[in-house]
Amino acid sequence: MAALVLLVDQISKHLVMTRLEEGRSWDIAGWLSPFLRITHVTNTGAAFGLFPKWSDFFVAVAVIVIAVIIIYQRHLPAGQWLVRVAMGLQLGGAIGNLVDRLRWGSVVDFMDLNFWPLHEWPVFNVADASIVTGVSLLAILMLWEERREQSKPAPAQDGL
């Protein structure tokens, strides 16, 4: 999963960088332009443009996150395939944005959503979307597991 995310992320960013000047937009299709367009921007901050100019800090954070995900995945039981998918999405996204930071000093963003209630939604990329999807999936799985554990009957106590 991580390799697929990284491949799609880097190919899409390459296409945007080679075919669209920074700051320019491209309408994929006329009917889609009110909702989605491709806009080439760069981002030195975190996801969705938060904390601009902190690129060096985010390189260090990405390296730590990547290491933690790799270590965590090695300790997952065999049947946890959805958790592995969630972690793979996060890993691929983290590596994709790290590659940008190391190569260009910033991250290439291009997906520009423009519909209510996301009218002013920041431009993002495949890596960002994968990270958010992976974190969301992991949170849902954790909540699901917690509810499953809570619904188990309490063990019988002897002597009462």
C-alpha positions as CSV (number, residue, x, y, z in Angstrom):
1,M,0.0,0.0,0.0
2,A,2.8,2.4,0.9
3,A,4.6,1.8,-2.4
4,L,1.4,2.3,-4.4
5,V,0.6,5.6,-2.6
6,L,4.2,6.8,-3.1
7,L,4.2,5.9,-6.8
8,V,0.8,7.6,-7.5
9,D,1.9,10.6,-5.4
10,Q,5.2,11.2,-7.1
11,I,3.9,10.6,-10.6
12,S,1.0,13.1,-10.0
13,K,3.3,15.7,-8.6
14,H,5.8,15.2,-11.5
15,L,2.9,15.7,-14.0
16,V,1.8,18.9,-12.2
17,M,5.3,20.3,-12.0
18,T,6.2,19.7,-15.6
19,R,2.9,20.8,-17.2
20,L,1.6,23.6,-15.0
21,E,3.4,26.7,-13.8
22,E,3.2,27.3,-10.1
23,G,0.2,29.4,-9.2
24,R,-1.7,28.4,-12.3
25,S,-4.8,26.3,-12.5
26,W,-6.2,23.8,-15.0
27,D,-9.8,22.7,-15.3
28,I,-10.1,19.0,-15.7
29,A,-13.5,19.3,-17.3
30,G,-15.9,22.2,-17.6
31,W,-18.6,20.6,-15.5
32,L,-16.1,19.7,-12.8
33,S,-14.4,23.2,-12.6
34,P,-16.9,24.6,-10.0
35,F,-15.9,21.8,-7.7
36,L,-12.4,20.5,-8.5
37,R,-9.5,21.9,-10.4
38,I,-5.8,21.3,-10.5
39,T,-3.8,24.2,-9.0
40,H,0.0,24.1,-8.7
41,V,1.1,25.4,-5.4
42,T,4.0,24.7,-3.0
43,N,3.8,24.3,0.7
44,T,6.6,24.6,3.2
45,G,4.4,23.9,6.1
46,A,2.4,21.0,7.4
47,A,-0.7,19.5,5.8
48,F,-3.1,22.1,4.4
49,G,-0.6,24.9,4.7
50,L,-0.4,25.0,8.5
51,F,2.9,26.3,10.0
52,P,4.6,27.6,6.8
53,K,8.4,27.9,6.7
54,W,8.8,25.0,9.1
55,S,10.1,22.6,6.5
56,D,13.2,21.4,8.3
57,F,11.1,20.6,11.4
58,F,8.7,18.6,9.3
59,V,11.5,16.6,7.7
60,A,12.6,15.5,11.2
61,V,8.9,14.7,12.2
62,A,8.4,12.7,9.0
63,V,11.6,10.6,9.6
64,I,10.4,9.8,13.1
65,V,6.8,9.1,12.0
66,I,8.1,6.8,9.2
67,A,10.3,4.9,11.7
68,V,7.5,4.5,14.2
69,I,5.1,3.2,11.5
70,I,7.6,0.7,10.2
71,I,8.3,-0.6,13.8
72,Y,4.7,-0.7,14.7
73,Q,3.7,-2.7,11.6
74,R,6.3,-5.3,12.4
75,H,4.5,-6.0,15.7
76,L,1.0,-6.3,14.3
77,P,-0.7,-9.7,14.5
78,A,-1.2,-11.4,11.1
79,G,-5.0,-10.9,10.9
80,Q,-4.8,-7.1,11.2
81,W,-4.9,-6.4,7.4
82,L,-7.1,-3.3,7.7
83,V,-4.7,-1.8,10.3
84,R,-1.9,-2.6,7.8
85,V,-3.8,-0.8,5.0
86,A,-4.3,2.3,7.3
87,M,-0.6,2.3,8.3
88,G,0.5,1.8,4.6
89,L,-1.6,4.8,3.6
90,Q,0.1,6.9,6.3
91,L,3.5,5.6,5.5
92,G,3.3,6.2,1.7
93,G,2.0,9.7,2.3
94,A,4.7,10.5,4.8
95,I,7.4,9.3,2.5
96,G,5.9,11.1,-0.5
97,N,5.9,14.5,1.3
98,L,9.3,13.8,2.7
99,V,10.7,13.2,-0.7
100,D,9.3,16.6,-1.8
101,R,10.8,18.4,1.1
102,L,14.2,16.8,0.6
103,R,14.2,17.4,-3.2
104,W,12.5,20.8,-3.4
105,G,12.4,22.3,0.1
106,S,8.6,22.3,-0.1
107,V,5.7,20.0,-0.9
108,V,3.9,20.2,-4.2
109,D,0.1,20.5,-3.8
110,F,-2.5,20.5,-6.6
111,M,-5.9,19.2,-5.6
112,D,-8.1,22.2,-5.3
113,L,-11.6,21.5,-4.0
114,N,-14.1,24.3,-4.2
115,F,-17.6,23.4,-3.0
116,W,-19.7,24.2,0.0
117,P,-18.8,23.8,2.9
118,L,-15.2,23.4,1.6
119,H,-15.2,26.7,-0.2
120,E,-11.8,27.8,1.1
121,W,-10.3,24.4,1.6
122,P,-6.5,24.4,1.2
123,V,-4.9,22.8,-1.9
124,F,-3.6,19.3,-1.1
125,N,-2.0,16.3,-2.8
126,V,-2.2,12.5,-2.9
127,A,0.1,12.1,0.0
128,D,-2.0,14.4,2.2
129,A,-5.2,12.6,1.2
130,S,-3.6,9.2,2.0
131,I,-2.4,10.3,5.4
132,V,-5.8,11.7,6.3
133,T,-7.5,8.6,5.0
134,G,-5.1,6.3,6.9
135,V,-5.5,8.2,10.2
136,S,-9.3,8.2,9.8
137,L,-9.4,4.5,9.0
138,L,-7.1,3.7,12.0
139,A,-9.3,5.8,14.3
140,I,-12.5,4.0,13.1
141,L,-10.8,0.7,13.6
142,M,-9.7,1.6,17.1
143,L,-13.2,2.8,18.0
144,W,-14.7,-0.4,16.6
145,E,-12.3,-2.5,18.6
146,E,-13.0,-0.5,21.8
147,R,-16.8,-1.0,21.3
148,R,-16.3,-4.7,20.6
149,E,-14.3,-5.1,23.8
150,Q,-17.0,-3.2,25.8
151,S,-19.8,-5.4,24.5
152,K,-18.1,-8.6,25.7
153,P,-19.8,-10.1,28.7
154,A,-17.9,-9.6,31.9
155,P,-16.3,-12.8,33.2
156,A,-18.2,-14.7,35.9
157,Q,-16.8,-14.2,39.4
158,D,-16.5,-17.2,41.7
159,G,-17.9,-17.2,45.2
160,L,-20.6,-14.6,44.8
